[in-house]
Amino acid sequence: MSRTAPDIPTGTLVRDLATDRVGILRDVLDPGDPYGVHPKDGTGRLAFLAPSGGGVEWTTRPEQVVRQQPDQTDVT
């Protein structure tokens, strides 16, 4: 059984099941509403991922993040 993002340490190579992209788990948090426009509306928790070779980070739902298996070498 795969572990999902809340159980995976930051810095771990992971796969985003929503996009099938592979990257490094940077953090899992609730960014909230930084400008205070909708203080009662939260975005919920997001997993922040970065390509292992560098590039633009992306976000996904934590439940879509699983550890990348060692035999899966296709890193995007």
Secondary structure, DSSP 4 states (H G I P E B T S, - for coil): -PPBGGGSPTT-EEEETTTTEEEEEEEEE----TTSSSTT-----EEEEE-TTS---EEE-GGGEEEPPTT-----
